[in-house]
Protein backbone atom coordinates (compact mmCIF):
# COMPACT_ATOMS: atom_id res chain seq x y z
CA UNK A 1 0.00 0.00 0.00
CA UNK A 2 1.14 3.51 -0.85
CA UNK A 3 1.49 5.60 2.32
CA UNK A 4 1.80 9.32 1.70
CA UNK A 5 1.93 10.05 5.45
CA UNK A 6 5.06 7.90 5.71
CA UNK A 7 6.55 9.37 2.54
CA UNK A 8 6.14 12.94 3.80
CA UNK A 9 7.65 11.90 7.15
CA UNK A 10 10.67 10.36 5.41
CA UNK A 11 11.08 13.54 3.34
CA UNK A 12 11.12 15.76 6.44
CA UNK A 13 13.53 13.35 8.16
CA UNK A 14 15.90 13.30 5.15
CA UNK A 15 15.83 17.10 4.99
CA UNK A 16 16.83 17.32 8.66
CA UNK A 17 19.74 14.94 8.14
CA UNK A 18 20.79 16.95 5.08
CA UNK A 19 20.65 20.27 6.98
CA UNK A 20 22.77 18.76 9.78
CA UNK A 21 25.48 18.03 7.19
CA UNK A 22 25.70 21.60 5.86
CA UNK A 23 28.67 23.87 6.60
CA UNK A 24 27.77 25.98 9.65
CA UNK A 25 27.56 29.43 8.07
CA UNK A 26 25.08 32.15 9.03
CA UNK A 27 23.40 31.84 5.63
CA UNK A 28 23.09 28.05 5.82
CA UNK A 29 21.72 28.24 9.36
CA UNK A 30 19.01 30.71 8.30
CA UNK A 31 18.19 28.89 5.02
CA UNK A 32 18.24 25.58 6.90
CA UNK A 33 15.67 26.86 9.40
CA UNK A 34 13.35 27.87 6.56
CA UNK A 35 13.84 24.51 4.85
CA UNK A 36 13.19 22.55 8.04
CA UNK A 37 9.93 24.45 8.66
CA UNK A 38 8.67 24.01 5.10
CA UNK A 39 9.59 20.32 4.82
CA UNK A 40 7.97 19.46 8.15
CA UNK A 41 4.86 21.40 7.25
CA UNK A 42 4.26 19.19 4.19
CA UNK A 43 3.61 16.11 6.32
CA UNK A 44 2.01 17.95 9.21
CA UNK A 45 -0.60 19.52 6.96
CA UNK A 46 -1.17 16.26 5.11
CA UNK A 47 -2.02 14.57 8.41
CA UNK A 48 -4.40 17.41 9.22
CA UNK A 49 -6.00 17.07 5.78
CA UNK A 50 -6.67 13.41 6.53
CA UNK A 51 -8.53 14.47 9.68
CA UNK A 52 -10.33 17.39 8.04
CA UNK A 53 -13.88 18.24 9.03
CA UNK A 54 -15.07 19.22 5.56
CA UNK A 55 -14.11 19.00 1.90
CA UNK A 56 -13.27 22.72 1.94
CA UNK A 57 -10.90 22.17 4.89
CA UNK A 58 -9.34 19.16 3.12
CA UNK A 59 -8.71 21.15 -0.07
CA UNK A 60 -7.19 24.05 1.88
CA UNK A 61 -4.79 21.71 3.73
CA UNK A 62 -3.74 19.99 0.50
CA UNK A 63 -3.07 23.41 -1.06
CA UNK A 64 -0.83 24.20 1.92
CA UNK A 65 0.98 20.85 1.45
CA UNK A 66 1.64 21.72 -2.18
CA UNK A 67 2.81 25.24 -1.26
CA UNK A 68 5.19 23.91 1.41
CA UNK A 69 6.60 21.27 -0.97
CA UNK A 70 7.23 24.03 -3.50
CA UNK A 71 8.89 26.17 -0.82
CA UNK A 72 11.04 23.22 0.29
CA UNK A 73 12.24 22.81 -3.28
CA UNK A 74 13.12 26.53 -3.37
CA UNK A 75 15.23 26.42 -0.19
CA UNK A 76 16.95 23.22 -1.30
CA UNK A 77 17.88 24.78 -4.62
CA UNK A 78 19.14 27.94 -2.93
CA UNK A 79 21.32 25.93 -0.54
CA UNK A 80 22.52 23.70 -3.38
CA UNK A 81 23.48 26.63 -5.62
CA UNK A 82 25.20 28.71 -2.92
CA UNK A 83 27.39 25.96 -1.45
CA UNK A 84 30.08 23.69 -2.84
CA UNK A 85 28.46 20.62 -1.31
CA UNK A 86 30.21 17.28 -0.97
CA UNK A 87 26.75 15.68 -0.98
CA UNK A 88 25.28 17.67 -3.89
CA UNK A 89 23.52 14.55 -5.20
CA UNK A 90 21.66 14.37 -1.89
CA UNK A 91 20.38 17.93 -2.41
CA UNK A 92 19.31 17.04 -5.94
CA UNK A 93 17.42 13.93 -4.83
CA UNK A 94 15.65 15.97 -2.12
CA UNK A 95 14.70 18.60 -4.73
CA UNK A 96 13.34 15.79 -6.90
CA UNK A 97 11.30 14.41 -3.99
CA UNK A 98 9.92 17.89 -3.18
CA UNK A 99 8.92 18.26 -6.83
CA UNK A 100 7.25 14.83 -6.86
CA UNK A 101 5.34 15.64 -3.67
CA UNK A 102 4.20 18.92 -5.23
CA UNK A 103 2.88 16.98 -8.25
CA UNK A 104 1.12 14.43 -6.02
CA UNK A 105 -0.66 17.20 -4.09
CA UNK A 106 -1.61 18.90 -7.38
CA UNK A 107 -3.11 15.62 -8.55
CA UNK A 108 -5.05 15.21 -5.30
CA UNK A 109 -6.41 18.75 -5.75
CA UNK A 110 -7.50 17.98 -9.32
CA UNK A 111 -9.37 14.87 -8.15
CA UNK A 112 -10.99 16.81 -5.28
CA UNK A 113 -12.82 19.23 -7.62
C-alpha positions as CSV (number, residue, x, y, z in Angstrom):
1,X,0.0,0.0,0.0
2,X,1.1,3.5,-0.8
3,X,1.5,5.6,2.3
4,X,1.8,9.3,1.7
5,X,1.9,10.0,5.4
6,X,5.1,7.9,5.7
7,X,6.6,9.4,2.5
8,X,6.1,12.9,3.8
9,X,7.6,11.9,7.1
10,X,10.7,10.4,5.4
11,X,11.1,13.5,3.3
12,X,11.1,15.8,6.4
13,X,13.5,13.4,8.2
14,X,15.9,13.3,5.1
15,X,15.8,17.1,5.0
16,X,16.8,17.3,8.7
17,X,19.7,14.9,8.1
18,X,20.8,17.0,5.1
19,X,20.7,20.3,7.0
20,X,22.8,18.8,9.8
21,X,25.5,18.0,7.2
22,X,25.7,21.6,5.9
23,X,28.7,23.9,6.6
24,X,27.8,26.0,9.6
25,X,27.6,29.4,8.1
26,X,25.1,32.2,9.0
27,X,23.4,31.8,5.6
28,X,23.1,28.1,5.8
29,X,21.7,28.2,9.4
30,X,19.0,30.7,8.3
31,X,18.2,28.9,5.0
32,X,18.2,25.6,6.9
33,X,15.7,26.9,9.4
34,X,13.3,27.9,6.6
35,X,13.8,24.5,4.8
36,X,13.2,22.6,8.0
37,X,9.9,24.5,8.7
38,X,8.7,24.0,5.1
39,X,9.6,20.3,4.8
40,X,8.0,19.5,8.1
41,X,4.9,21.4,7.2
42,X,4.3,19.2,4.2
43,X,3.6,16.1,6.3
44,X,2.0,18.0,9.2
45,X,-0.6,19.5,7.0
46,X,-1.2,16.3,5.1
47,X,-2.0,14.6,8.4
48,X,-4.4,17.4,9.2
49,X,-6.0,17.1,5.8
50,X,-6.7,13.4,6.5
51,X,-8.5,14.5,9.7
52,X,-10.3,17.4,8.0
53,X,-13.9,18.2,9.0
54,X,-15.1,19.2,5.6
55,X,-14.1,19.0,1.9
56,X,-13.3,22.7,1.9
57,X,-10.9,22.2,4.9
58,X,-9.3,19.2,3.1
59,X,-8.7,21.1,-0.1
60,X,-7.2,24.1,1.9
61,X,-4.8,21.7,3.7
62,X,-3.7,20.0,0.5
63,X,-3.1,23.4,-1.1
64,X,-0.8,24.2,1.9
65,X,1.0,20.9,1.4
66,X,1.6,21.7,-2.2
67,X,2.8,25.2,-1.3
68,X,5.2,23.9,1.4
69,X,6.6,21.3,-1.0
70,X,7.2,24.0,-3.5
71,X,8.9,26.2,-0.8
72,X,11.0,23.2,0.3
73,X,12.2,22.8,-3.3
74,X,13.1,26.5,-3.4
75,X,15.2,26.4,-0.2
76,X,17.0,23.2,-1.3
77,X,17.9,24.8,-4.6
78,X,19.1,27.9,-2.9
79,X,21.3,25.9,-0.5
80,X,22.5,23.7,-3.4
81,X,23.5,26.6,-5.6
82,X,25.2,28.7,-2.9
83,X,27.4,26.0,-1.4
84,X,30.1,23.7,-2.8
85,X,28.5,20.6,-1.3
86,X,30.2,17.3,-1.0
87,X,26.7,15.7,-1.0
88,X,25.3,17.7,-3.9
89,X,23.5,14.6,-5.2
90,X,21.7,14.4,-1.9
91,X,20.4,17.9,-2.4
92,X,19.3,17.0,-5.9
93,X,17.4,13.9,-4.8
94,X,15.7,16.0,-2.1
95,X,14.7,18.6,-4.7
96,X,13.3,15.8,-6.9
97,X,11.3,14.4,-4.0
98,X,9.9,17.9,-3.2
99,X,8.9,18.3,-6.8
100,X,7.2,14.8,-6.9
101,X,5.3,15.6,-3.7
102,X,4.2,18.9,-5.2
103,X,2.9,17.0,-8.3
104,X,1.1,14.4,-6.0
105,X,-0.7,17.2,-4.1
106,X,-1.6,18.9,-7.4
107,X,-3.1,15.6,-8.5
108,X,-5.1,15.2,-5.3
109,X,-6.4,18.7,-5.7
110,X,-7.5,18.0,-9.3
111,X,-9.4,14.9,-8.2
112,X,-11.0,16.8,-5.3
113,X,-12.8,19.2,-7.6
